[in-house]
Amino acid sequence: AQSVTQLDSQVPVFEEAPVELRCNYSSSVSVYLFWYVQYPNQGLQLLLKYLSGSTLVKGINGFEAEFNKSQTSFHLRKPSVHISDTAEYFCAVSDRSNYQLIWGAGTKLIIKP
Amino acid sequence: DGGITQSPKYLFRKEGQNVTLSCEQNLNHDAMYWYRQDPGQGLRLIYYSQIVNDFQKGDIAEGYSVSREKKESFPLTVTSAQKNPTAFYLCASSLGLADTEQFFGPGTRLTVL
């Protein structure tokens, strides 16, 4: 069965510094990949998604992610974070055979002033 | 504006009581989902529905029930059989089960006293 691992439960970073949030998934079969963001006490919002094509995917709020099939990873990056990026970020994987989303445990991004 | 609404935002329940969480969408989506979110864990699927009058159990359906009598509405009942119901509950929808993006409501925080 598919599983998703977000390697860091929290990532502290200084404002205007770059950040990478890591995501690995277990199965190498064809998948769709997603990053969602959740601000405190709110629902989730889609940041970006990989369906096919270019392995570098650009999303909202200056985020991007790179699909690496050989390493089964889909790490999220931003070159310069802002205090408003403080949130929890979830990686999710959809197996193309059943389309259900499998979720990582989330990574809290903590921006230090 | 199209979107998903969940009510109430906060809900308190005494042990042994059933309680129903509301989820309404005006996105004309066929598929709807209920997730449970606990601290430090990813989202776990409770129930999902592809079309009206049809729904399927997710990974943690025990102690929960749903109905889908209208396309717009997918209420979740947390029964007294659910042993640890205190959690954040998220409703989502998508165009279809095979669609790649899910849209989320703002969530309901349920606390059992």
HADDOCK unambig.tbl for C-alpha pairs under 7 A between the chains (distance, minus, plus):
assign (segid A and resid 42 and name CA) (segid B and resid 106 and name CA) 4.78 0.50 0.50
assign (segid A and resid 42 and name CA) (segid B and resid 107 and name CA) 6.32 0.50 0.50
assign (segid A and resid 43 and name CA) (segid B and resid 90 and name CA) 6.78 0.50 0.50
assign (segid A and resid 43 and name CA) (segid B and resid 104 and name CA) 5.53 0.50 0.50
assign (segid A and resid 43 and name CA) (segid B and resid 105 and name CA) 5.38 0.50 0.50
assign (segid A and resid 43 and name CA) (segid B and resid 106 and name CA) 4.17 0.50 0.50
assign (segid A and resid 43 and name CA) (segid B and resid 107 and name CA) 5.71 0.50 0.50
assign (segid A and resid 44 and name CA) (segid B and resid 104 and name CA) 5.67 0.50 0.50
assign (segid A and resid 45 and name CA) (segid B and resid 104 and name CA) 6.94 0.50 0.50
assign (segid A and resid 99 and name CA) (segid B and resid 97 and name CA) 6.78 0.50 0.50
assign (segid A and resid 99 and name CA) (segid B and resid 98 and name CA) 5.54 0.50 0.50
assign (segid A and resid 103 and name CA) (segid B and resid 42 and name CA) 5.34 0.50 0.50
assign (segid A and resid 103 and name CA) (segid B and resid 43 and name CA) 5.93 0.50 0.50
assign (segid A and resid 104 and name CA) (segid B and resid 42 and name CA) 5.14 0.50 0.50
assign (segid A and resid 105 and name CA) (segid B and resid 40 and name CA) 5.95 0.50 0.50
assign (segid A and resid 105 and name CA) (segid B and resid 41 and name CA) 4.35 0.50 0.50
assign (segid A and resid 105 and name CA) (segid B and resid 42 and name CA) 3.81 0.50 0.50
assign (segid A and resid 106 and name CA) (segid B and resid 41 and name CA) 6.92 0.50 0.50
assign (segid A and resid 106 and name CA) (segid B and resid 42 and name CA) 6.02 0.50 0.50
